[in-house]
Amino acid sequence: MSAFQLAVTIAAIAGLTVTAVFAIVRIVRGPTILDRMVASDVLLTTLLIAVGADMVLRGHTESIPLMTGVAATAVLATIVVARYVRRRAERDAGGGGGRDA
């Protein structure tokens, strides 16, 4: 590994670590469920970037199923939370006029 590659790798690790720490802080502090959901999406995206960077550095594609699973989990979790928040808002507003699915 050349000095340039080492410097880029260290910078990427530092950036991903800082991003993950800030996302975890936002998950813990909230204050709303939407803040926590966005932060968990950021954390999962950071994980995807870290796994992708590992694949580039090591020159393999064996982690693609892992990345696909993590991405699918993030999408489904976002959809579930969005539906929950919408239903809770409708219930709190007294509307209740939505599907009961």
C-alpha positions in Angstrom: 0.0 0.0 0.0 1.4 3.3 -1.0 1.6 6.4 1.3 -1.3 8.0 -0.6 -3.5 5.0 -0.2 -2.7 4.8 3.5 -3.5 8.5 3.9 -6.8 8.1 2.1 -7.7 5.0 4.1 -6.9 6.7 7.4 -9.0 9.8 6.4 -11.9 7.5 5.4 -11.8 5.6 8.7 -11.7 8.9 10.6 -14.6 10.4 8.7 -16.7 7.3 9.0 -16.0 7.1 12.7 -17.0 10.7 13.3 -20.2 10.2 11.3 -21.1 7.0 13.2 -20.5 8.7 16.6 -22.7 11.7 15.6 -25.4 9.4 14.4 -25.3 7.4 17.6 -25.5 10.6 19.7 -28.6 11.7 17.7 -30.2 8.3 18.2 -29.7 8.6 21.9 -30.7 12.2 22.3 -33.6 12.3 19.9 -35.8 14.1 20.7 -38.4 12.7 18.3 -38.8 9.3 16.7 -38.2 10.9 13.3 -34.8 12.3 14.5 -33.9 8.8 15.7 -35.0 7.2 12.4 -33.0 9.6 10.3 -29.9 9.0 12.5 -30.3 5.3 12.2 -30.5 5.7 8.4 -27.3 7.7 8.5 -25.7 5.0 10.7 -26.7 2.2 8.4 -25.5 4.2 5.3 -22.2 4.7 7.1 -22.0 1.0 7.6 -22.7 0.4 3.9 -20.0 2.9 3.0 -17.5 1.2 5.3 -18.2 -2.3 3.9 -17.9 -0.9 0.4 -14.6 0.7 1.2 -13.4 -2.6 2.6 -14.4 -4.3 -0.6 -12.4 -1.7 -2.6 -9.3 -1.9 -0.4 -9.3 -5.7 -0.4 -10.4 -6.2 -4.0 -13.3 -8.6 -3.4 -17.1 -8.6 -3.8 -18.0 -11.1 -1.1 -19.8 -8.5 1.0 -22.5 -7.6 -1.5 -25.1 -9.9 0.1 -24.4 -8.2 3.4 -24.8 -4.7 1.9 -28.0 -5.7 0.2 -29.5 -7.0 3.5 -28.5 -3.9 5.4 -29.9 -1.6 2.7 -33.2 -3.6 2.6 -33.4 -3.4 6.4 -32.9 0.3 6.4 -35.6 0.9 3.7 -38.1 -1.4 5.5 -37.5 0.2 8.8 -38.0 3.7 7.4 -41.3 2.7 5.8 -42.5 1.2 9.1 -41.6 4.2 11.1 -43.1 6.6 8.6 -46.4 4.6 8.6 -46.4 4.6 12.4 -45.8 8.3 12.7 -48.6 9.0 10.1 -51.1 6.8 12.0 -50.2 8.3 15.3 -50.6 11.9 13.9 -54.0 10.9 12.4 -55.1 9.4 15.8 -53.9 12.5 17.7 -55.7 14.8 15.3 -58.8 12.8 15.9 -59.2 12.1 12.2 -58.7 8.4 12.2 -59.8 8.5 8.6 -57.4 6.2 7.0 -57.1 2.6 6.1 -57.1 0.1 8.9 -54.4 -2.0 7.1 
